[in-house]
Amino acid sequence: MQKIKVAMLFFALFTLGFVSCNSLASNNMPVQDMNVVMDISVPDILKTMAKAHATDSNFTSAIIKAEEMQENRQNEFVDLFTEAFKATGSPLNTVFSTQEMKERINATSSDDQVSQILKEEVKRVTEKTMDVLRSRLKRFGVKHPDIQAAETAGRIHIQMKGIRDPERILKLIQTPGHLELWETTDGKEVVQNIVAVNETGKESENQTSATEKITQEELVKINPIFALLITDVYSKDPLYHDPIIGWAMAKDTAKISEYLKTAKEKKIIPSNIYPSWAIKSISKESDIFNLIALSSQESEGRKAMDVNQVTKTKVISPDGHIHISLEDDKDAKDLAELTKKNVGKTIATVWDGHVCSYPHILVEITVGHFEVVGNFTKEEAEDIANILMAKELPVPVKIIQSELY
């Protein structure tokens, strides 16, 4: 592969939420051995295999029923799901004979055949997850971790020796590790949509014009969400692209998210707009978080670009700057296309579903190297860089038991 020339894109990336701590070799922490038992999400594997059929009523009801049965039975989840799906009266091939699975599952495939294929996929994903965990732990300095698949499908046992920071290890092995680039929309437009939540179906003689400045007190009267979400978008330069919808106290973010969910269900907020919270507060001293307007060209919410296929990461300064090299020419072209399209606008960097930064793009980035810059510690930057190199987990995982000895 032709070597791509080096260039840099500086993202003002805030601290990514990892525990700030000394390295694993810190001498002021006791050395302990550690056992961990974790489950991968088998329901997520099945949803991925079902593709568009994952929203079918028979599929969703069978998933819910299988999860309920799993609380009292020791059977494999696939067996419980198969039992629950059979009760709907439909064959399994109706949801799993997708384009991607056409070589293995078709309209003539029996339930037993489909169930066996599902089990094989669970085994494959389990093995891939173990490979990612081995790579991560090796990069984090854990020597010779013993990682084994348990008899229960989808369960993994991990034994580690010489651990000095168990809390950090637990965070590292269950962090999804998914870095994305998203396009954004102007926060002013989303606020106008939110204002309309309580105005649906009626005309108000006193309704404020979208171009007229409005006080926070007036917004609260129009819509109770603004009693929690603070915004001053109406006082901003209308020609300046700013993806910030507003900001709120951490304790209010869940309630605001409920309001926004209702607004999307009522189609008041466009289906391609995804209000998302920043991963860190606006300052170390505050408990206030920005709400950012992510946007997608497709209604199902597809991000603009994944940033997980990388060939090299390197922390290059005490301030925690991370240099990232994309894997191939296609990724470099995707980055160039994305930045060219958004010159004068912002692109959001999203880590595991939370917005880290949203820099303004001044010029097209025509090569496949960039830097992530932020106010995180060197150790935090090293964690992020190592996770990117070790790749993201293929499915969510859940730690069900951990012990030190």
C-alpha positions in Angstrom: 0.0 0.0 0.0 1.4 3.4 -1.0 2.4 5.3 2.1 0.1 8.2 2.8 1.7 11.5 3.5 1.3 12.9 7.0 -1.1 15.7 7.8 -2.9 16.7 10.9 -6.4 17.5 11.8 -6.6 19.0 15.3 -9.7 17.9 17.1 -10.4 19.7 20.4 -11.2 16.4 22.1 -12.2 16.6 25.7 -11.2 14.0 28.3 -12.9 10.7 27.4 -14.1 9.7 30.8 -11.4 7.2 31.7 -10.2 7.0 35.3 -7.3 9.3 35.8 -4.6 7.2 37.4 -1.0 6.2 37.5 0.3 3.5 35.1 -0.3 -0.2 35.9 3.3 -0.3 37.1 2.7 2.3 39.8 4.6 1.4 42.9 2.2 2.9 45.4 -0.6 0.4 44.6 -0.6 -3.2 45.9 -0.2 -6.0 43.4 -3.1 -8.4 43.2 -4.3 -11.3 41.0 -7.8 -10.9 39.5 -10.5 -13.1 38.1 -13.3 -11.8 35.9 -16.4 -13.4 34.4 -18.2 -11.6 31.6 -21.0 -12.2 29.2 -21.2 -11.0 25.7 -24.6 -9.8 24.5 -26.1 -12.7 22.6 -29.3 -10.7 21.9 -27.2 -8.1 20.1 -25.6 -10.9 18.0 -29.0 -12.1 16.9 -30.2 -8.6 16.2 -27.2 -8.0 14.0 -27.9 -11.2 12.1 -31.6 -10.4 11.7 -30.8 -7.0 10.2 -34.1 -5.1 9.3 -36.1 -8.0 10.8 -34.8 -7.2 14.2 -37.8 -4.8 14.6 -40.4 -7.4 13.6 -42.9 -8.1 16.4 -42.2 -11.9 16.4 -38.5 -11.3 16.8 -38.7 -8.7 19.5 -41.2 -10.6 21.5 -39.1 -13.8 21.3 -36.0 -11.8 22.5 -37.9 -10.5 25.5 -39.4 -13.9 26.3 -36.0 -15.6 26.1 -34.5 -13.0 28.5 -37.3 -13.6 31.0 -36.8 -17.4 30.7 -33.0 -17.0 31.2 -33.6 -15.7 34.7 -34.9 -19.1 35.8 -33.3 -21.6 33.4 -29.7 -22.5 32.6 -30.2 -23.2 28.9 -28.2 -21.4 26.2 -29.9 -18.1 25.1 -30.1 -19.3 21.5 -32.1 -22.4 22.7 -34.5 -20.2 24.7 -34.9 -17.8 21.8 -35.6 -20.6 19.4 -38.3 -22.0 21.8 -39.8 -18.6 22.2 -39.8 -17.9 18.5 -41.4 -21.2 17.6 -44.3 -20.2 19.9 -45.1 -17.4 17.5 -45.9 -19.9 14.8 -43.4 -18.6 12.3 -40.2 -20.4 11.2 -36.8 -18.9 12.2 -35.8 -18.5 8.5 -38.4 -15.7 8.1 -36.1 -13.3 10.0 -32.6 -14.7 9.4 -32.7 -15.4 5.6 -31.1 -12.0 4.9 -29.0 -11.0 2.0 -25.9 -11.4 4.2 -26.9 -14.9 5.3 -28.3 -16.2 2.0 -25.5 -18.7 1.5 -26.3 -20.4 4.8 -30.0 -19.7 5.5 -32.9 -19.7 3.0 -36.6 -20.3 2.9 -36.1 -24.1 3.2 -33.8 -24.0 6.2 -35.4 -25.8 9.2 -35.5 -24.3 12.7 -32.9 -26.7 13.9 -30.6 -25.8 11.1 -31.0 -22.0 11.7 -30.6 -22.5 15.5 -27.3 -24.3 14.9 -26.0 -21.5 12.6 -27.0 -19.0 15.3 -24.9 -20.9 17.9 -22.0 -21.0 15.5 -22.2 -17.2 15.1 -22.2 -16.8 18.9 -19.1 -19.0 19.1 -17.4 -16.9 16.4 -18.2 -13.6 18.1 -17.0 -15.0 21.5 -13.7 -15.9 20.0 -13.3 -12.5 18.3 -14.1 -10.8 21.6 -11.4 -12.8 23.4 -8.9 -11.8 20.7 -9.7 -8.1 21.3 -9.4 -8.6 25.1 -6.0 -10.3 24.7 -4.8 -7.5 22.5 -6.0 -4.8 24.9 -4.6 -6.4 28.0 -1.3 -6.9 26.3 -1.1 -3.2 25.3 -2.0 -2.2 28.8 0.9 -4.2 30.3 -0.9 -7.2 31.7 1.4 -10.2 31.1 0.0 -13.5 30.0 -3.7 -13.1 30.8 -5.6 -16.4 30.7 -8.8 -15.9 28.7 -11.1 -18.8 28.1 -14.6 -19.4 26.8 -16.8 -21.0 29.5 -19.1 -23.9 28.9 -22.1 -21.5 28.9 -22.2 -20.0 25.4 -21.3 -16.3 25.3 -19.5 -16.4 28.7 -15.8 -15.6 29.1 -13.4 -16.2 32.0 -10.3 -14.0 32.5 -7.5 -14.6 35.0 -4.9 -11.9 35.4 -1.8 -11.6 37.6 0.1 -8.6 38.9 -2.8 -6.1 38.7 -2.2 -2.8 40.4 -5.4 -0.9 39.4 -8.4 -3.2 39.2 -10.9 -0.4 38.6 -9.0 0.8 35.6 -8.8 -2.8 34.2 -12.5 -3.3 34.6 -13.2 -0.1 32.6 -10.8 -1.0 29.9 -12.1 -4.5 29.2 -15.7 -3.5 28.9 -15.3 -0.2 27.0 -16.8 -0.7 23.6 -14.1 1.5 22.0 -16.0 2.9 19.1 -14.8 6.2 17.6 -17.0 7.9 15.0 -17.2 11.1 13.0 -20.6 12.6 12.6 -21.9 15.6 10.7 -23.7 18.2 12.7 -26.6 20.6 12.2 -27.0 24.1 13.6 -28.4 24.1 17.2 -30.7 27.0 16.4 -32.7 24.8 14.0 -33.2 22.1 16.6 -34.3 24.6 19.3 -37.0 25.9 16.9 -38.2 22.3 16.6 -38.3 21.7 20.3 -40.3 24.9 20.9 -42.9 23.4 18.6 -43.5 20.4 21.0 -46.2 22.2 22.9 -47.5 24.1 19.9 -48.4 21.1 17.8 -52.0 21.3 16.4 -52.6 24.9 17.3 -51.7 28.4 16.2 -50.6 30.8 18.9 -51.2 34.5 18.3 -48.4 35.3 20.6 -46.0 32.8 19.1 -42.5 34.2 18.9 -40.9 34.4 15.5 -38.0 32.1 14.8 -35.8 35.0 14.0 -36.8 37.1 17.1 -34.6 37.0 20.2 -36.2 35.3 23.1 -35.4 35.1 26.8 -34.9 31.9 28.8 -38.0 32.8 30.9 -40.1 33.1 27.7 -38.8 29.7 26.5 -39.8 28.1 29.8 -43.4 29.3 29.3 -43.5 27.9 25.8 -42.1 24.5 26.6 -41.2 23.0 30.1 -38.0 21.4 28.6 -36.4 24.8 28.7 -36.8 24.9 32.5 -34.0 22.3 32.4 -32.2 23.0 29.1 -30.5 26.4 28.9 -30.0 27.9 25.5 -29.0 31.3 24.1 -29.1 30.3 20.4 -31.3 33.2 19.5 -28.6 35.7 20.6 -25.9 34.0 18.4 -24.7 35.1 14.9 -27.2 33.5 12.5 -24.4 33.0 9.9 -22.2 31.0 12.4 -22.6 27.3 12.4 -22.8 26.1 16.0 -24.1 22.6 16.8 -24.7 23.4 20.5 -28.4 23.1 21.2 -28.0 24.1 24.9 -26.6 22.9 28.2 -27.9 21.4 31.4 -27.0 20.1 34.8 -26.0 16.5 34.9 -29.0 15.6 37.1 -31.4 16.9 34.4 -29.9 15.2 31.3 -32.0 12.1 31.6 -35.3 14.0 31.9 -34.3 16.2 28.9 -33.5 13.1 26.9 -37.1 11.8 27.7 -38.5 15.1 26.3 -36.4 14.8 23.2 -37.4 11.2 22.6 -41.1 12.2 22.7 -40.4 15.0 20.3 -38.8 12.6 17.9 -41.6 10.1 18.2 -44.1 12.9 17.3 -41.8 13.8 14.4 -41.3 17.3 15.7 -37.5 16.8 15.6 -36.5 15.4 12.1 -35.6 11.8 12.1 -32.1 12.5 10.9 -31.3 14.7 13.9 -29.7 13.1 17.0 -29.3 15.4 20.0 -26.4 13.9 22.0 -24.7 14.8 25.2 -21.0 15.8 25.5 -19.0 13.2 27.3 -17.4 15.7 29.7 -18.7 18.8 31.5 -17.9 22.2 30.1 -15.1 22.6 32.8 -13.5 20.6 35.5 -15.2 22.7 38.1 -18.8 22.5 36.7 -21.5 19.8 36.5 -22.9 21.3 33.2 -23.0 19.3 29.9 -23.5 20.6 26.4 -26.2 19.0 24.1 -24.9 18.7 20.6 -27.0 18.3 17.4 -25.6 15.4 15.4 -27.1 14.8 12.0 -27.2 11.9 9.5 -28.0 11.8 5.8 -30.1 8.7 6.5 -33.1 8.3 8.8 -31.7 5.3 10.6 -28.9 7.4 12.0 -25.8 6.3 10.1 -22.6 8.1 11.2 -20.5 9.8 8.6 -17.4 7.7 9.2 -15.9 5.1 11.6 -12.4 5.7 12.9 -11.6 2.3 14.1 -9.6 0.9 11.2 -6.2 2.3 12.0 -2.7 1.2 11.5 -0.9 3.3 14.1 -1.6 5.4 17.1 0.9 7.4 19.1 0.7 9.8 22.0 3.1 12.5 20.9 3.1 15.1 23.6 2.7 15.4 27.4 -0.6 17.1 26.7 -2.0 13.8 25.4 -2.1 14.5 21.7 -2.9 11.3 19.8 -1.6 10.8 16.2 -3.8 8.5 14.2 -3.0 6.8 10.9 -6.0 5.4 9.0 -5.7 1.9 7.6 -6.0 2.3 3.9 -6.5 4.7 1.0 -10.3 4.3 1.1 -10.4 5.6 4.7 -8.3 8.6 3.6 -10.6 9.3 0.7 -13.6 9.1 3.0 -12.0 11.6 5.4 -11.2 13.9 2.5 -14.8 13.7 1.2 -16.3 14.3 4.6 -14.1 17.3 5.4 -14.6 18.8 1.9 -18.3 18.6 2.3 -18.3 20.3 5.7 -15.8 23.2 5.2 -17.2 26.0 7.3 -19.2 23.6 9.5 -18.4 21.3 12.3 -17.7 17.6 12.5 -18.3 15.8 15.8 -16.0 13.2 17.2 -18.1 10.6 19.1 -16.7 8.1 21.5 -19.0 5.2 22.5 -22.1 7.4 21.9 -20.9 10.6 23.6 -19.7 13.7 21.9 -16.1 14.5 22.6 -15.5 17.5 20.3 -17.0 19.3 17.4 -14.3 21.3 15.6 -14.9 23.7 12.7 -13.5 22.4 9.5 -11.4 25.1 7.7 -10.0 23.1 4.8 -10.4 19.7 3.2 -8.1 17.1 4.8 -6.7 15.2 1.8 -4.6 12.6 3.5 -5.2 9.9 6.0 -3.5 11.1 9.1 -4.7 13.4 11.8 -4.3 14.3 15.5 -6.7 14.2 18.3 -5.9 16.9 20.8 -7.5 17.5 24.1 -7.2 18.3 27.8 -6.7 14.7 28.9 -3.8 13.3 30.7 -1.0 11.3 29.1 -2.3 8.1 30.7 -5.9 8.7 29.4 -4.6 9.4 25.9 -2.6 6.2 26.0 -5.7 4.2 27.0 -7.6 5.6 24.0 -4.8 5.0 21.6 -4.3 1.4 22.8 -8.1 0.7 22.6 -8.2 2.0 19.0 -5.2 -0.2 18.1 -6.7 -3.3 19.8 -10.0 -2.6 17.9 -13.5 -2.2 19.3 -15.5 -5.0 21.0 -17.8 -6.7 18.4 -20.7 -6.7 20.8 -21.4 -5.2 24.2 -20.2 -7.1 27.2 -21.3 -7.2 30.9 -19.1 -8.1 33.8 -21.1 -10.5 36.0 -18.4 -11.3 38.6 -14.9 -10.0 39.5 -12.7 -10.9 42.5 -9.2 -10.1 43.7 -7.0 -12.5 45.5 
